[in-house]
Structures are given as C-alpha cells and as structure tokens.
Amino acid sequence: MTGRRVAFARKHTPFAPHKDAAGTQLASHGVASFYTEGTQTASGEKFDTHELTAAHPTLPFGTRLRVTNVATGRSVTVRVNDRGPFVPGRAVDVSYSAAEALGMVDSGIANVKLNVVR
C-alpha cells in the first residue's frame, strides 16, 4: 500500500435550476406589480399594456414565464420584453392585461410563483 487516498466528489452547483413535475424550470417566488406607462421597452419593442408581457431583471428577452398568484391560484403566461422592476423586493412587473388575468389590479401587487416555460 502506498498510503494514497482517493476521494470521489460530486460536483456541487449551488444555484442549479430545479425541474418540477411538469418539466418547467422553477425560477423564483416573489412579489409582482404591474405597470401601464412607458413607450418603449428595454428590448426595443413598443410597450403595449394590452399584451401579456413582463419586465424581469435578469431573464433573457423572449423568455416565456408562467406567473401564478399564490393567493388565488390564477396564472398567466407572459413574455419577458423589458427590464425591471426597480422597486426593492419586487420580482417581476407585469403588463396591465396580465395583472387583470392574475386578479391583482385592485391590490396593485401579489405574491407570485414564477416558472420559466421556455
């Protein structure tokens, strides 16, 4: 015996995406708000409050994101086309149409679960 020790290690990735049963990637939980003003998005598109779109600080433009209101279970799929929100503690800003679908227009904010669809 030469006295050598051999260790087997598995690579640890602390922030690796997790898969849920439906095959979508869990993005996060947080607070959503909505916005209705603006003329142009960070992606260069014209802002349209009637489309199902969202602003997210880091997800790539074009990402489809399922936003679920935790309190009501209502969900909507939006397309990320803008950057934000710029209010501490907020995870996503959705368009007015998306906020209507989530049932959060009256309150202005909602606790949500975010899942990346594609």
Residue pairs with C-beta under 8 A, 6 or more apart in sequence:
17 25
17 26
17 116
18 25
18 26
19 25
19 26
20 26
20 115
24 66
24 115
24 116
24 117
25 115
25 116
26 113
26 114
26 115
26 116
27 59
27 65
27 114
27 115
27 116
28 91
28 113
28 114
29 70
29 91
29 111
29 112
29 113
29 114
30 89
30 90
30 91
30 92
30 111
30 112
30 114
31 89
31 90
31 91
31 109
31 110
31 111
31 112
32 67
32 69
32 90
32 91
32 92
32 93
32 94
32 99
32 102
32 104
32 109
32 110
32 111
32 112
33 85
33 87
33 90
33 92
33 93
33 94
33 108
33 109
34 93
34 94
34 95
34 96
34 98
34 99
34 104
34 105
34 108
35 55
35 84
35 93
35 94
35 95
35 96
36 49
36 95
36 96
37 47
38 47
38 82
39 46
39 47
40 46
40 47
41 47
41 53
41 55
41 81
41 82
42 55
42 61
42 81
42 82
42 83
42 84
43 61
43 62
43 81
43 82
45 81
47 53
47 82
48 95
49 95
49 96
49 97
50 95
50 96
50 97
51 79
51 95
51 97
52 76
52 77
52 78
52 79
52 94
52 95
52 97
52 98
52 101
53 78
53 79
53 80
53 81
53 82
53 94
53 95
53 98
54 65
54 67
54 78
54 79
54 80
54 81
54 82
54 92
54 93
54 94
54 95
54 98
55 80
55 81
55 82
55 83
55 84
55 85
55 92
55 93
55 94
56 63
56 65
56 80
56 82
56 83
56 84
56 91
56 92
57 83
57 84
57 85
59 65
59 80
59 116
60 80
61 80
61 81
62 79
62 80
62 81
63 79
63 80
63 116
63 118
64 77
64 78
64 79
64 80
64 116
64 117
64 118
65 77
65 78
65 79
65 80
65 92
65 114
65 115
65 116
65 117
66 75
66 76
66 77
66 114
66 115
66 116
66 117
67 75
67 76
67 77
67 78
67 92
67 94
67 98
67 102
67 112
67 113
67 114
68 74
68 75
68 112
68 113
68 114
68 115
69 75
69 102
69 103
69 104
69 110
69 111
69 112
70 110
70 111
70 112
70 113
71 110
71 111
72 102
72 103
74 101
74 102
74 103
75 102
76 94
76 98
76 101
76 102
77 117
78 94
78 95
78 98
82 93
84 93
85 91
85 92
85 93
90 109
91 112
91 114
92 112
92 114
94 102
96 105
99 105
102 110
102 112
103 110
104 110
